[in-house]
């Protein structure tokens, strides 16, 4: 049974930092690209960052220079270091992995005021 569980979301003031994590279970996540997506109310889902099995990363323009994605395959865990948070970063953050990002977590809420 494949499972992804996000944690670490919180309510923060602008300029603060958070580091949510995503723990996977049920298969060898190290084979796959992993990504963080976010969705704010009334907005389309956005891919925030991704990291492939070789550690190569990509970021949305809106978070470049502020967010950093990483993975620890020994712990089956992915992280998103979020710095210099802005109100527009407020959203439900999801992690996804597996073939064609078929597997998703339930999300963790980040609120920036």
C-alpha positions in Angstrom: 0.0 0.0 0.0 1.6 3.3 -1.1 1.3 6.2 1.3 2.7 9.7 1.4 2.3 11.8 4.6 3.2 15.5 4.7 3.8 17.4 7.9 5.3 20.6 9.1 2.9 23.1 7.8 2.0 26.0 10.0 0.9 29.6 10.3 3.7 32.1 10.0 4.4 35.8 9.6 5.8 37.0 6.4 9.6 36.7 6.2 9.6 33.6 8.3 10.8 30.0 7.4 9.2 26.6 7.5 10.5 23.1 6.5 7.6 20.7 5.8 8.5 17.1 5.1 6.9 14.2 3.2 7.4 10.6 4.2 6.7 7.8 1.7 6.1 4.1 2.3 5.0 1.2 0.2 7.6 1.2 -2.5 11.2 2.4 -3.3 10.6 6.1 -3.7 14.3 6.6 -4.6 13.5 5.3 -8.1 11.2 8.3 -8.8 11.1 12.0 -9.2 9.5 13.7 -6.2 7.8 17.0 -6.2 5.9 19.6 -4.0 2.8 21.1 -5.4 0.5 23.7 -3.8 -3.0 25.0 -4.3 -4.5 28.1 -2.9 -8.3 28.7 -2.7 -9.6 29.7 -6.1 -6.3 29.1 -7.9 -4.9 26.3 -10.0 -2.5 23.8 -8.6 1.1 24.8 -9.1 4.2 22.6 -9.1 6.5 24.4 -6.7 9.7 22.2 -6.9 10.8 18.8 -7.9 13.9 16.6 -7.4 14.8 13.6 -9.5 16.4 10.4 -8.5 19.9 11.9 -9.3 19.2 14.9 -7.1 18.6 17.4 -9.9 16.2 20.1 -8.9 13.7 22.5 -10.6 11.7 25.3 -9.1 8.8 27.5 -10.1 9.8 31.1 -10.8 7.7 32.3 -7.9 9.9 30.4 -5.3 13.4 30.5 -6.9 16.0 31.7 -4.5 13.6 31.2 -1.5 12.7 27.5 -1.4 15.0 24.5 -1.5 13.9 20.9 -2.1 15.9 17.9 -0.8 15.4 14.2 -0.3 16.8 11.6 2.0 16.2 8.3 0.4 17.5 6.3 3.4 14.6 7.8 5.3 12.2 7.8 2.4 11.6 11.5 3.1 11.5 14.7 1.1 11.8 18.2 2.5 10.9 21.7 1.3 13.0 24.5 3.0 10.8 27.6 2.7 12.5 30.9 3.5 11.4 34.5 3.2 7.8 33.5 3.2 5.3 35.7 1.5 1.5 36.0 1.9 1.2 34.6 -1.6 2.8 31.4 -0.4 -0.3 30.6 1.5 -1.7 27.3 0.2 -2.2 23.6 0.9 1.1 21.9 0.0 1.1 18.4 -1.4 3.9 16.0 -2.1 3.7 13.7 -5.1 5.9 10.9 -6.5 5.7 7.6 -8.3 5.2 7.0 -12.1 3.8 10.1 -13.7 3.2 11.5 -10.1 0.5 9.0 -9.6 0.8 9.0 -5.8 -0.2 12.0 -3.6 -0.3 12.9 0.1 -3.2 14.6 1.9 -1.5 18.0 2.1 -0.2 20.2 4.8 -1.4 23.8 5.3 0.9 26.8 5.1 -0.5 30.1 6.0 1.5 33.3 5.8 0.2 36.6 7.1 
